[in-house]
Amino acid sequence: MKTEIKYSLVSAAALIIWVATEHLLGFNTTRMEMEQYTQPLIAIIVLVILFFGIREKRDKALNGRLTVIQGLKTAFFISLFYAILQGAWFALYSNVINPEYAELSMQFKTNQLIAEGKTPQQIADELAMSKKIFDGGVMQFGFFILITTVINTIVGFVMTLFLKTKAE
């Protein structure tokens, strides 16, 4: 199996396990105040997996050699494949497994903004993009693919700078 596919699948499996655990603990339903702290942790886990993917590509597929371009390409494809799987998973999760997730998330964010003393207009402005993201359609899927691919590729590029080898 290609390194990029393997590590995107490992990342997606980690995400699914993480979200399922959060769901079972109520962090995505009845205890959303916890989700704001636990949700960022999966991003860190996925980035660690990305690092191992780039490193494995260097060590096994490229015989211990890695240029910046090869590392960037590897990071991009792992990130892209993972982003597609992430978008599909989130669509499944938010439309089938936990269809109240969008509404609960929006209500939780609204309550946070009210507690911060935001005006109704400020609240509406801040929630406008979130509403588009949670539309359940192309915008939601496209958002996850684009943002995840870009951010993870940039981080993968930085990782590549540490993993690259010098040309002979």
C-alpha positions as CSV (number, residue, x, y, z in Angstrom):
1,M,0.0,0.0,0.0
2,K,1.3,3.4,-0.8
3,T,2.5,5.4,2.2
4,E,0.1,8.3,1.5
5,I,-3.0,6.0,1.4
6,K,-1.8,4.1,4.5
7,Y,-1.3,7.2,6.6
8,S,-4.5,8.9,5.5
9,L,-6.4,5.7,6.5
10,V,-4.6,5.6,9.9
11,S,-5.4,9.3,10.4
12,A,-9.1,8.7,9.5
13,A,-9.3,5.7,11.8
14,A,-7.9,7.8,14.6
15,L,-10.4,10.6,13.9
16,I,-13.3,8.1,13.8
17,I,-12.3,6.5,17.1
18,W,-11.8,10.0,18.7
19,V,-15.1,11.4,17.6
20,A,-16.9,8.1,18.6
21,T,-15.3,8.3,22.0
22,E,-16.3,12.0,22.3
23,H,-19.8,11.1,21.3
24,L,-20.1,8.2,23.8
25,L,-18.8,10.6,26.6
26,G,-21.4,13.2,25.6
27,F,-18.9,15.8,24.5
28,N,-20.8,16.2,21.2
29,T,-24.2,16.1,22.7
30,T,-24.9,16.9,26.3
31,R,-21.5,18.0,27.6
32,M,-20.4,20.3,24.7
33,E,-18.3,22.5,27.1
34,M,-15.8,19.6,27.2
35,E,-15.6,19.3,23.4
36,Q,-14.0,22.7,23.1
37,Y,-11.0,21.3,25.0
38,T,-10.9,17.8,23.6
39,Q,-11.5,18.6,19.9
40,P,-8.2,20.2,19.2
41,L,-6.3,17.1,20.5
42,I,-7.3,15.0,17.5
43,A,-5.6,17.6,15.2
44,I,-2.4,17.1,17.1
45,I,-2.7,13.3,16.8
46,V,-3.3,13.6,13.0
47,L,-0.3,15.8,12.6
48,V,1.9,13.3,14.5
49,I,0.6,10.6,12.1
50,L,1.5,12.9,9.2
51,F,5.0,13.2,10.5
52,F,5.4,9.4,10.7
53,G,4.0,9.1,7.2
54,I,6.6,11.5,5.8
55,R,9.3,9.8,7.7
56,E,8.3,6.4,6.5
57,K,8.2,7.6,2.9
58,R,11.7,8.9,3.3
59,D,13.0,5.7,5.1
60,K,11.3,3.0,3.1
61,A,10.0,4.2,-0.3
62,L,12.8,6.7,-1.0
63,N,15.7,4.7,0.5
64,G,16.5,7.2,3.3
65,R,16.5,10.2,0.9
66,L,14.0,13.0,1.0
67,T,14.0,16.3,-0.8
68,V,11.7,19.2,0.1
69,I,9.6,18.6,-3.0
70,Q,9.2,14.9,-2.2
71,G,8.3,15.7,1.4
72,L,5.8,18.4,0.3
73,K,4.2,16.0,-2.2
74,T,3.9,13.3,0.4
75,A,2.4,15.7,3.0
76,F,0.0,17.1,0.4
77,F,-1.3,13.6,-0.7
78,I,-1.6,12.3,2.9
79,S,-3.4,15.5,3.8
80,L,-5.7,15.5,0.7
81,F,-6.7,11.8,1.1
82,Y,-7.3,12.3,4.9
83,A,-9.3,15.5,4.2
84,I,-11.6,13.6,1.9
85,L,-12.1,10.9,4.5
86,Q,-12.6,13.5,7.2
87,G,-15.2,15.3,5.2
88,A,-17.1,12.1,4.5
89,W,-16.9,11.1,8.1
90,F,-18.1,14.4,9.3
91,A,-21.0,14.4,6.8
92,L,-22.0,10.9,8.0
93,Y,-21.6,11.9,11.7
94,S,-23.5,15.1,11.5
95,N,-26.2,13.9,9.2
96,V,-26.8,10.3,10.4
97,I,-25.2,9.5,13.7
98,N,-25.7,12.8,15.5
99,P,-28.1,14.9,13.3
100,E,-28.5,17.4,16.2
101,Y,-24.8,18.2,16.2
102,A,-25.0,21.3,14.1
103,E,-27.8,22.8,16.1
104,L,-26.2,21.9,19.4
105,S,-22.9,23.4,18.3
106,M,-24.5,26.6,17.1
107,Q,-26.5,26.9,20.4
108,F,-23.3,26.3,22.4
109,K,-21.4,28.9,20.4
110,T,-24.4,31.4,20.7
111,N,-24.4,30.9,24.5
112,Q,-20.6,31.6,24.6
113,L,-21.0,34.8,22.6
114,I,-23.9,36.0,24.8
115,A,-21.8,35.3,27.9
116,E,-19.0,37.4,26.3
117,G,-21.5,40.3,26.0
118,K,-21.7,40.3,22.2
119,T,-24.6,42.1,20.5
120,P,-27.1,40.2,18.4
121,Q,-25.6,41.5,15.2
122,Q,-22.1,40.5,16.3
123,I,-23.4,37.0,17.2
124,A,-25.1,36.7,13.8
125,D,-21.9,37.9,12.0
126,E,-19.7,35.4,13.9
127,L,-22.1,32.5,13.3
128,A,-22.7,33.2,9.6
129,M,-19.7,31.1,8.4
130,S,-20.5,28.3,10.9
131,K,-24.0,28.1,9.5
132,K,-22.6,27.6,6.0
133,I,-20.2,25.0,7.2
134,F,-22.9,23.0,8.9
135,D,-25.2,23.1,5.8
136,G,-24.6,19.4,5.2
137,G,-23.8,19.9,1.6
138,V,-21.0,20.8,-0.8
139,M,-19.9,23.8,1.4
140,Q,-19.4,21.5,4.4
141,F,-17.6,18.8,2.5
142,G,-15.5,21.4,0.5
143,F,-14.6,23.3,3.6
144,F,-13.1,20.2,5.3
145,I,-11.2,19.2,2.2
146,L,-9.8,22.6,1.5
147,I,-8.9,23.8,5.0
148,T,-7.6,20.4,6.2
149,T,-5.5,19.9,3.1
150,V,-4.0,23.4,3.2
151,I,-3.2,23.5,6.9
152,N,-1.8,19.9,7.1
153,T,0.3,20.4,4.0
154,I,1.8,23.6,5.4
155,V,2.6,21.8,8.7
156,G,3.9,18.8,6.6
157,F,6.2,21.2,4.7
158,V,7.7,22.4,8.0
159,M,8.1,18.8,9.1
160,T,9.8,18.1,5.8
161,L,12.4,20.7,6.5
162,F,13.5,18.6,9.5
163,L,13.2,15.3,7.8
164,K,14.9,16.1,4.4
165,T,18.3,14.8,3.6
166,K,21.2,16.7,2.0
167,A,21.9,16.0,-1.6
168,E,25.1,14.2,-2.3
